[in-house]
Amino acid sequence: MDIVFRPIGAVRNPLPDQRVKKREGGEATVEIFQEFGEGLEGLEGFSHAFVLTFFHRLRPEQVGPLRVKPRRMLDRGLRPDELPTRGVFALDSPTRPNPIGLSLVRLEGVEGRMLRVSGLDVFDGTPVLDVKPYQSRYRAEGYTLPEWYRRLHDAGHA
């Protein structure tokens, strides 16, 4: 089965790549292409939205592996040898069988076909596949995290 997506827009991120890699979320713009512009009607007033993106800049070896190390924890002061190997579905890693990103962003404003957002940590030019407003029913109450994740997270704060 072939599944084909058409980008509905692109991210315009003024941050240099190194800052994006460190997940430094500044303001960015999601430009919705002209043919999809009317789909934004009614989005004004939502404080947050999900932005689904296609990780177009992954290296070939980053698409497909099912087990990787949570390398983002290196930014928290952990060493590579301290990181466990885990399945990609248990991690927020760009390495995936289908390189699709999901970001919850603050919607700072809607100006025509431009969405001003904060908290979007993707590169300039990243294709946007969809935008969905955040709704209160998405809130998870009483969620849990696995012990291995809590240990890594806490170690990174030490």
N, C-alpha and C positions, 0 to 999 in steps of 0.2 A: 504494500500500500504506500503510495506516495502522498505526502502531506506537504502542501505548498502554502507559504505565507507571503503576503505582500506587505512591505513596510507601510505604515500609515504616516510616518514622520521620521524625524531624526533629532538626536540630542545635540544641542549647541552648548558645550561646556568650555568656559574660558580657562579652567584650571589646567596647568601642565600635567602631562601623563604621570609623573612621579607623585604628585599630590593626589591624583585620582587613585593610584595604586595603594596609597596609604589610607584610603577611605576618608579623605578630608572633604567633607561635603560642603561645598559652598553653594551659591545660587547657580542654577543652570536654566536653560530654556529648552523646552520640548516644542519643536516646530512641527505642527501637523500639516501635512501636505494639503494643497488647495482642494483636491477632490474629496478629502475626508473632513474638511472644515466644519460642515454643518453638523457633524457628529458631536461637536463640542457644546451644542446648545443645551443649557441647563446645568453645565458643570460649575458655573460660577456659584460661590457660596459654600462649596465643599472645602473643608480645611485640608484634607489629605486625599491622595489618590495612589493607586497602584500603577506603576509603569512597567510594562513587559517589554523587554528588549532582546535583541539578538546579538550575542557576543561575537561580532564579526572579526575581531582582532586576535582570537585565540590561535596559538600555534597548532599545527596538525596533531602533535602528540597530546594536546590538552583536550581534544574531542574524543570521547570514547572510554577512557579509563574509568573503572568503577570503584577503585580504591585509591585514595590519595591521603596526604597528610594535611591537616588544617593549617596551612601556611600563614594565614592571617594572624595566627597566634604569635608568630615571630615578631610582629610589631608590638607585642605586649611584653617583650623581653625574654621569651622562651627560646631555647636552642633547638635546632632541627632534630637532634637526637632525643629531645623530650616530647616530641610530637608523635602521637600514635597514628597508625594508618587506619582509616575508617572508610566506609562506603560513602560515595558522593551524595547519596540521598539523605545522609545524616549530617551533611556539611553545607555551609553557605559558600561553596567553592564555584568558581566559574568553570572548572573542569567538569564536564557532564556529557552524557551521550547525546543530548540535544542542548546546544549552547544557548539556552534561554535564560534571561535574567528577570527577576522580579524584585522591584524596589517599591517600598512604601515611602512616599515623599510628601512634604508639606507643600500644598498648593498655595503659592504666594499671590498669584493673580492670573487671570485669563485676559489676554489682550489680542483680540482677533483670533488668529490661528496659533498664537504663541502662549504656551503655558510657562509661567515663571514658577520654578520649583526650587526647593532646597532639600538636601539629603540624597541627591542622586549621584551615585559614585560610579559612573560609567564615562568612557572616553568621548571626546568630541566626535561627532559623526556617527555614533552608534545608532543603528536602525531601531525604530520604535515599532513594536508589533501591535500594541493595544494600550489603552488607558481605561481604568475602571475606578469609579469613585469609592473611597473608603466609607463603609457604613457601619453603624453600631453593631450589627449582627455578626460582624467579623471578629469581634473582640473575644479572646479566649480567656475564660475564667478558670482559675485553679490549674493552670498548665504545669507540667513537670519537665525537667531536663535530666538527661542521663548523668550518672555519677561521673563518667569519664569527662564529660563536657564541663560540669561544675568544677572538677579538679583543675582542668586546664585554665578555665576562666579565672578561678581564684589564684592560681599560680602566677598568672599574668599580672595580677594586681600587687603581688608581693614586692 
